[in-house]
Amino acid sequence: MFGLKRRKPSLAIDVRWIEPRDNQAVLAIKRSCFPCPWKKRDLVRVLGRKGNAGVVAEVRHAVEAFIIFRRPYSRRGIAPMEILNLAVARHLRRRGIGRKLVQSIDNRAGIVAVVGEQNLEAQLFFRALGFCATGIIPRHFEHGQDGYRFVYEVK
């Protein structure tokens, strides 16, 4: 049957706040997805900063994805959430896990994410969720790569 795609069965995805027991799984996912992996102290430092938080997605009782974000403080009220890091295990991509993680942090003031210029997969992911690229941040990442700023505005 040419031209027909087999649809993968839907997954039971459980989303919950990140806990210290998740550190090894989060680090393993980060290591498999990004050129500059974190060490445990980096993860602990990022999650320990004021306003930062993380959520994991479990599939079949195993952590398979995570999102780390910042809830910025603004004297004028609610400010957009900033996604600091988002990763889904490669074997489970395009199954709705990343979308569910982003929806879990939905904010009335919107969401901001910075994506590497060479990370086309992430750029397309955020575009599919309704984010718009609004600018370039020169040399944003440790390895000198520019970042594209994506913004989701709540209507």
C-alpha positions as CSV (number, residue, x, y, z in Angstrom):
1,M,0.0,0.0,0.0
2,F,1.9,2.9,-1.3
3,G,1.4,6.4,0.1
4,L,-0.2,5.2,3.3
5,K,1.6,6.0,6.5
6,R,1.2,3.7,9.5
7,R,0.1,5.7,12.4
8,K,2.0,5.0,15.6
9,P,-0.2,4.0,18.6
10,S,-0.8,6.9,21.0
11,L,1.2,6.9,24.2
12,A,0.2,7.3,27.8
13,I,2.3,10.3,28.8
14,D,2.5,11.4,32.5
15,V,3.8,14.8,33.2
16,R,5.1,15.8,36.6
17,W,7.5,18.2,38.4
18,I,11.1,17.2,38.1
19,E,12.6,15.5,41.3
20,P,16.2,14.8,42.3
21,R,15.7,11.1,41.4
22,D,15.2,12.2,37.8
23,N,18.7,13.7,37.4
24,Q,20.4,10.7,35.8
25,A,17.6,10.2,33.2
26,V,17.5,14.0,32.4
27,L,21.3,14.1,32.0
28,A,21.2,11.0,29.7
29,I,18.5,12.6,27.5
30,K,20.4,15.9,27.4
31,R,23.6,14.0,26.5
32,S,21.9,12.2,23.6
33,C,20.3,15.3,22.2
34,F,22.8,18.2,22.4
35,P,26.4,18.8,21.5
36,C,27.2,20.3,24.9
37,P,25.9,18.0,27.6
38,W,25.5,19.1,31.2
39,K,27.2,17.7,34.2
40,K,25.1,16.9,37.3
41,R,26.2,20.1,39.0
42,D,25.0,22.2,35.9
43,L,21.5,20.7,36.2
44,V,21.4,21.2,39.9
45,R,22.6,24.8,39.5
46,V,20.0,25.6,36.8
47,L,17.1,24.1,38.8
48,G,18.3,25.9,41.9
49,R,18.1,29.4,40.5
50,K,15.2,31.5,41.6
51,G,12.3,31.3,39.3
52,N,13.5,28.2,37.4
53,A,11.6,24.9,37.4
54,G,11.4,21.7,35.5
55,V,8.9,19.1,34.4
56,V,9.5,15.6,33.1
57,A,7.4,13.3,30.9
58,E,7.2,9.7,31.7
59,V,6.3,6.9,29.3
60,R,5.8,3.5,30.7
61,H,7.2,4.7,34.1
62,A,10.5,5.9,32.5
63,V,11.5,9.5,32.2
64,E,11.8,10.1,28.4
65,A,11.7,13.9,28.1
66,F,12.1,17.1,30.1
67,I,11.6,20.8,30.0
68,I,13.3,23.4,32.1
69,F,11.9,26.9,32.2
70,R,12.1,30.2,34.0
71,R,9.2,32.1,35.4
72,P,10.5,35.7,35.3
73,Y,9.6,38.2,37.9
74,S,8.1,41.4,36.6
75,R,7.0,44.4,38.6
76,R,4.4,45.1,35.9
77,G,2.7,41.8,36.4
78,I,3.0,38.6,34.5
79,A,6.0,38.1,32.2
80,P,6.4,35.4,29.5
81,M,7.9,32.1,30.6
82,E,11.3,31.3,29.1
83,I,12.1,27.8,28.0
84,L,15.7,27.1,28.9
85,N,15.9,23.6,27.7
86,L,13.6,21.0,26.1
87,A,14.5,17.5,25.0
88,V,12.7,14.3,24.1
89,A,14.4,10.9,23.8
90,R,15.1,10.4,20.1
91,H,13.1,7.1,19.8
92,L,10.0,8.9,21.0
93,R,10.0,12.1,19.0
94,R,7.0,13.2,17.0
95,R,4.7,11.5,19.4
96,G,3.2,14.6,21.1
97,I,5.5,14.5,24.2
98,G,7.3,17.8,23.5
99,R,3.9,19.5,22.8
100,K,2.5,18.2,26.1
101,L,5.5,19.5,28.0
102,V,5.2,23.0,26.4
103,Q,1.5,23.0,27.2
104,S,2.2,22.1,30.8
105,I,4.0,25.4,31.3
106,D,1.4,27.5,29.4
107,N,1.4,31.0,30.7
108,R,-1.1,33.9,30.2
109,A,1.7,36.2,29.2
110,G,3.2,33.9,26.5
111,I,6.4,31.8,26.2
112,V,9.8,32.5,24.8
113,A,12.4,30.0,23.6
114,V,15.9,30.5,22.0
115,V,16.8,27.8,19.4
116,G,20.2,27.2,17.8
117,E,20.5,28.3,14.2
118,Q,21.5,24.8,13.2
119,N,18.7,23.1,15.1
120,L,16.1,22.9,12.3
121,E,14.1,20.2,14.0
122,A,13.5,22.5,17.1
123,Q,12.7,25.5,14.9
124,L,10.1,23.5,13.0
125,F,8.7,22.1,16.3
126,F,8.2,25.6,17.7
127,R,6.7,26.9,14.5
128,A,4.2,24.0,14.5
129,L,3.1,25.0,18.0
130,G,2.4,28.6,16.9
131,F,5.6,30.3,17.9
132,C,7.0,33.0,15.7
133,A,10.7,33.8,15.2
134,T,11.3,37.3,16.3
135,G,15.0,37.9,16.2
136,I,18.6,36.6,16.2
137,I,20.8,36.5,19.2
138,P,24.5,36.5,18.1
139,R,26.7,33.9,19.7
140,H,24.1,32.9,22.2
141,F,25.3,29.4,22.8
142,E,28.5,28.2,24.4
143,H,29.9,26.9,21.1
144,G,29.4,30.3,19.5
145,Q,26.2,29.4,17.5
146,D,23.7,32.1,17.0
147,G,20.2,31.6,18.5
148,Y,16.8,32.4,17.0
149,R,14.3,33.8,19.5
150,F,10.9,32.3,19.2
151,V,7.8,33.8,20.9
152,Y,4.4,32.4,21.6
153,E,1.9,35.1,22.3
154,V,-1.4,34.3,24.0
155,K,-4.3,35.8,22.1
